[in-house]
Amino acid sequence: MTTPRLELRQVSKTYQNGGQPLEVLRNISLALAPGTITALVGRSGCGKTTLLNLAGAMDFPTAGEVRIDGRATSALSESELTALRRQRVGFVFQFFQLLPTLTVIENVELPLLLAGSSGARKAASDRLQWVGLEEKAGSMPYQLSGGQMQRVAIARALVHSPALLLADEPTGNLDTASGDQVLALLRDSAARFGTTVLLATHSAEAAAIAGARVHLRDGRIEWVDSKENPKT
């Protein structure tokens, strides 16, 4: 049996809010296979972003386990966590988070430079070509449209060929045409590179590219709708 790329086992997350416990996630269990796309849907405040942070080892559960390729994130050392985030996980955000003082290609190659990888410029150029923006390599982020900036952000997120891509409202700040381009790239990343994609979205169009939709309500899974198994 294939090990899930990402697995959440009875995950709960509680924060302290003015000295009072605030449970954001409760008993979340999910298993995502390589090369699949899963959408997290639900109202604002239902726990989508918190779940993404746990999935990317940016935060850790209060109870339960998050496993990436069979390894529990809470059991890793700081150096192992840094390596995991730099080598195995890519992030895409609603507001792009490109560094304004770097050119497009410098933004894209940054994860490889931080990881000390060789061939960073060639890999960045290849990813820019994949997203159709190789001619913008020397441009600054402010010279790009919103859709172009998000495509650069996707190139940066995938430049190190991560196993897992986490996207938080990747089309939330884009017009329909630009959003469609971004969604096509997310689909292609799963199909071409075998990347496991987990995206949080309010968009029906974005959720439609996923093989499974996980509906969260008040920190719990209310239902899961997959193309193989309609709403359960």
NUBAVO-499424 format. One record per residue (C-alpha): residue number from 1; residue in three letters; x, y, z. Coordinates in steps of 0.02 Angstrom, whole numbers, plus 32768, in hexadecimal, padded with zeros to 4 digits. Layout:
BEGIN
(NUM; ALA; (X; Y; Z))
...
REM end
This chain:
BEGIN
(1; MET; (8000; 8000; 8000))
(2; THR; (8046; 80AA; 7FCE))
(3; THR; (8074; 811F; 805C))
(4; PRO; (8009; 81BE; 8053))
(5; ARG; (8068; 8258; 801F))
(6; LEU; (800E; 82B9; 80A9))
(7; GLU; (7FAF; 826C; 8139))
(8; LEU; (7F54; 82BC; 81CB))
(9; ARG; (7F27; 8246; 8257))
(10; GLN; (7EA2; 8283; 82D2))
(11; VAL; (7EED; 8331; 82CD))
(12; SER; (7EAF; 83BA; 8342))
(13; LYS; (7EF3; 8469; 835D))
(14; THR; (7ECD; 84D9; 83F0))
(15; TYR; (7F0D; 858A; 840D))
(16; GLN; (7F06; 85F4; 84A9))
(17; ASN; (7E98; 868C; 848E))
(18; GLY; (7EA2; 8704; 8521))
(19; GLY; (7EC7; 8673; 8594))
(20; GLN; (7E35; 860F; 8551))
(21; PRO; (7E4C; 8577; 84E0))
(22; LEU; (7E10; 858C; 842D))
(23; GLU; (7E00; 84E9; 83CD))
(24; VAL; (7E1E; 850E; 8314))
(25; LEU; (7E27; 845C; 82D2))
(26; ARG; (7DDB; 83BF; 831D))
(27; ASN; (7DFF; 8309; 82F1))
(28; ILE; (7E32; 8325; 823C))
(29; SER; (7E66; 8288; 81DE))
(30; LEU; (7E9C; 828F; 8127))
(31; ALA; (7F0E; 822C; 80B5))
(32; LEU; (7F49; 8277; 8010))
(33; ALA; (7F9E; 820D; 7F8B))
(34; PRO; (802A; 8248; 7F17))
(35; GLY; (7FEF; 82A9; 7E7F))
(36; THR; (7F43; 82D3; 7EC4))
(37; ILE; (7EEB; 8379; 7EDE))
(38; THR; (7E80; 8396; 7F79))
(39; ALA; (7E1C; 8434; 7F9D))
(40; LEU; (7DF3; 8474; 804B))
(41; VAL; (7D50; 84D3; 8046))
(42; GLY; (7CE5; 852A; 80C8))
(43; ARG; (7CC2; 85D4; 8112))
(44; SER; (7D4A; 864A; 814E))
(45; GLY; (7D84; 8617; 81FA))
(46; CYS; (7D5B; 855F; 81E4))
(47; GLY; (7E12; 852A; 81F4))
(48; LYS; (7E51; 851E; 8140))
(49; THR; (7EED; 8588; 8155))
(50; THR; (7F18; 8537; 81FB))
(51; LEU; (7F0C; 848C; 81A8))
(52; LEU; (7F81; 84C6; 811D))
(53; ASN; (7FFE; 8505; 819D))
(54; LEU; (7FFC; 845D; 81F5))
(55; ALA; (800D; 8401; 814F))
(56; GLY; (80A8; 8467; 8123))
(57; ALA; (80FA; 8453; 81CF))
(58; MET; (80EB; 850E; 81ED))
(59; ASP; (8089; 84E2; 828B))
(60; PHE; (8067; 8443; 82EC))
(61; PRO; (7FC9; 83EF; 832B))
(62; THR; (7F95; 83F4; 83E1))
(63; ALA; (7F5E; 833F; 83CD))
(64; GLY; (7F73; 82BE; 8344))
(65; GLU; (7FF8; 82B0; 82BE))
(66; VAL; (8023; 8300; 8218))
(67; ARG; (808D; 828E; 81A9))
(68; ILE; (80E5; 82BA; 8107))
(69; ASP; (8120; 821F; 80A9))
(70; GLY; (8106; 81BB; 8148))
(71; ARG; (816C; 822D; 81BB))
(72; ALA; (8115; 8287; 824B))
(73; THR; (8140; 8340; 8243))
(74; SER; (813B; 8352; 8300))
(75; ALA; (81C6; 82D0; 8311))
(76; LEU; (8243; 832E; 82A2))
(77; SER; (82D3; 8398; 82E0))
(78; GLU; (82E0; 8450; 82B0))
(79; SER; (8360; 8428; 8229))
(80; GLU; (82F2; 839C; 81E6))
(81; LEU; (825B; 8410; 81E5))
(82; THR; (82BC; 8495; 8186))
(83; ALA; (82F3; 8414; 8106))
(84; LEU; (8240; 83D3; 80F7))
(85; ARG; (81F8; 8480; 80D4))
(86; ARG; (8281; 84AC; 8058))
(87; GLN; (8286; 8408; 7FFA))
(88; ARG; (81DD; 83B1; 800A))
(89; VAL; (815B; 843D; 8019))
(90; GLY; (812A; 84D1; 7FAC))
(91; PHE; (80B7; 8560; 7FDE))
(92; VAL; (8047; 85D2; 7F76))
(93; PHE; (7FEB; 8663; 7FC9))
(94; GLN; (7F5B; 86D4; 7F98))
(95; PHE; (7FC7; 8771; 7F95))
(96; PHE; (805D; 8723; 7F3B))
(97; GLN; (80E4; 8754; 7FBB))
(98; LEU; (8168; 8775; 7F38))
(99; LEU; (81FE; 87D6; 7F79))
(100; PRO; (81F0; 8884; 7F2B))
(101; THR; (82AC; 88A4; 7F22))
(102; LEU; (82D1; 8806; 7EBE))
(103; THR; (82B2; 87E8; 7E06))
(104; VAL; (8238; 8763; 7DCD))
(105; ILE; (82BD; 86DF; 7DB1))
(106; GLU; (8313; 870B; 7E55))
(107; ASN; (826E; 86EF; 7EAF))
(108; VAL; (8257; 8647; 7E5B))
(109; GLU; (8306; 8607; 7E7F))
(110; LEU; (8306; 8640; 7F35))
(111; PRO; (82C9; 859A; 7F82))
(112; LEU; (8357; 853E; 7F2B))
(113; LEU; (83D8; 85BD; 7F63))
(114; LEU; (839B; 85B1; 8017))
(115; ALA; (83A9; 84F4; 800D))
(116; GLY; (8459; 8500; 7FC6))
(117; SER; (8426; 84A5; 7F26))
(118; SER; (848B; 84AF; 7E87))
(119; GLY; (8442; 84E1; 7DDF))
(120; ALA; (83CA; 855E; 7E2C))
(121; ARG; (83C6; 85D6; 7D98))
(122; LYS; (83A6; 854C; 7D19))
(123; ALA; (831B; 84FF; 7D82))
(124; ALA; (82CB; 85AB; 7D9C))
(125; SER; (82D3; 85CD; 7CE0))
(126; ASP; (8281; 8526; 7CBC))
(127; ARG; (81F3; 8548; 7D36))
(128; LEU; (81D7; 85F6; 7CEE))
(129; GLN; (81CB; 85AA; 7C42))
(130; TRP; (814C; 852D; 7C85))
(131; VAL; (80DC; 85B9; 7CC7))
(132; GLY; (80F2; 861B; 7C24))
(133; LEU; (8154; 86AD; 7C6D))
(134; GLU; (8207; 8690; 7C36))
(135; GLU; (8207; 873B; 7BE1))
(136; LYS; (81E5; 878D; 7C8B))
(137; ALA; (8280; 8742; 7CDF))
(138; GLY; (82D6; 87EB; 7CF5))
(139; SER; (8239; 884B; 7D26))
(140; MET; (8212; 8887; 7DD6))
(141; PRO; (8172; 884A; 7E2A))
(142; TYR; (8121; 88F7; 7E22))
(143; GLN; (812B; 88EE; 7D65))
(144; LEU; (80BB; 8855; 7D5F))
(145; SER; (7FFF; 883F; 7D64))
(146; GLY; (7FAF; 87E1; 7DF3))
(147; GLY; (7F9A; 8745; 7D8A))
(148; GLN; (804F; 874B; 7D52))
(149; MET; (808A; 8760; 7E06))
(150; GLN; (8028; 86C7; 7E3B))
(151; ARG; (8071; 8661; 7DAD))
(152; VAL; (811F; 8697; 7DE5))
(153; ALA; (80EF; 8663; 7E96))
(154; ILE; (80BC; 85B7; 7E55))
(155; ALA; (8161; 85A8; 7DF7))
(156; ARG; (81BD; 85D3; 7E99))
(157; ALA; (8155; 8556; 7EFD))
(158; LEU; (817F; 84CB; 7E83))
(159; VAL; (8232; 84F6; 7E55))
(160; HIS; (8276; 8473; 7ECE))
(161; SER; (81FA; 83EE; 7E93))
(162; PRO; (81A3; 83DC; 7F3C))
(163; ALA; (813B; 8345; 7F67))
(164; LEU; (80B2; 83B1; 7FB1))
(165; LEU; (806B; 8457; 7F75))
(166; LEU; (7FFF; 84BB; 7FED))
(167; ALA; (7F98; 8549; 7FA4))
(168; ASP; (7F34; 85C4; 800D))
(169; GLU; (7EAD; 861A; 7FA4))
(170; PRO; (7F1F; 861A; 7F0A))
(171; THR; (7E9B; 866D; 7E9B))
(172; GLY; (7E4C; 86DC; 7F20))
(173; ASN; (7EA0; 877C; 7EE2))
(174; LEU; (7E91; 875B; 7E27))
(175; ASP; (7E16; 877A; 7D9B))
(176; THR; (7DC3; 86E5; 7D48))
(177; ALA; (7E3D; 86D4; 7CB6))
(178; SER; (7ED7; 86DE; 7D26))
(179; GLY; (7E88; 8667; 7DA2))
(180; ASP; (7E69; 85E9; 7D19))
(181; GLN; (7F21; 85F0; 7CE7))
(182; VAL; (7F56; 85D0; 7D9A))
(183; LEU; (7EDE; 853E; 7DAD))
(184; ALA; (7F20; 84F2; 7D0C))
(185; LEU; (7FD0; 84F9; 7D54))
(186; LEU; (7F98; 84A6; 7DF5))
(187; ARG; (7F47; 841A; 7D92))
(188; ASP; (7FE3; 8407; 7D27))
(189; SER; (8055; 8402; 7DC0))
(190; ALA; (7FF8; 8369; 7E00))
(191; ALA; (7FEE; 8314; 7D57))
(192; ARG; (809E; 833B; 7D18))
(193; PHE; (8107; 833F; 7DB6))
(194; GLY; (80A2; 82CC; 7E27))
(195; THR; (808F; 8357; 7EA6))
(196; THR; (800A; 8341; 7F2D))
(197; VAL; (7FA6; 83E3; 7F30))
(198; LEU; (7F40; 841C; 7FC6))
(199; LEU; (7EE6; 84C0; 7FAC))
(200; ALA; (7E75; 8529; 8019))
(201; THR; (7DF3; 8589; 7FB7))
(202; HIS; (7D4C; 85E2; 7FB6))
(203; SER; (7D44; 85D1; 7EF9))
(204; ALA; (7CD3; 854F; 7EAA))
(205; GLU; (7D41; 8553; 7E0E))
(206; ALA; (7DDD; 852E; 7E74))
(207; ALA; (7D88; 84A3; 7ED6))
(208; ALA; (7D4D; 8455; 7E32))
(209; ILE; (7DFF; 8426; 7DFE))
(210; ALA; (7E12; 83B9; 7E99))
(211; GLY; (7DF7; 82FF; 7E9E))
(212; ALA; (7DB2; 8314; 7F4D))
(213; ARG; (7D63; 83A3; 7FAD))
(214; VAL; (7D6D; 83A7; 806A))
(215; HIS; (7CEA; 8417; 80B8))
(216; LEU; (7D1A; 8460; 8161))
(217; ARG; (7C9F; 84A9; 81DB))
(218; ASP; (7CD2; 84EE; 8284))
(219; GLY; (7D76; 848F; 827D))
(220; ARG; (7D2D; 83E7; 8251))
(221; ILE; (7D19; 8387; 81B0))
(222; GLU; (7C61; 8395; 8185))
(223; TRP; (7C6B; 832E; 80E5))
(224; VAL; (7CE3; 82F1; 8060))
(225; ASP; (7CB0; 82F0; 7FAA))
(226; SER; (7D20; 828F; 7F31))
(227; LYS; (7D09; 8269; 7E7A))
(228; GLU; (7D12; 81B0; 7EA3))
(229; ASN; (7CA0; 81BB; 7F3C))
(230; PRO; (7C20; 8249; 7F38))
(231; LYS; (7BFD; 82A8; 7FD9))
(232; THR; (7C17; 823B; 8073))
REM end
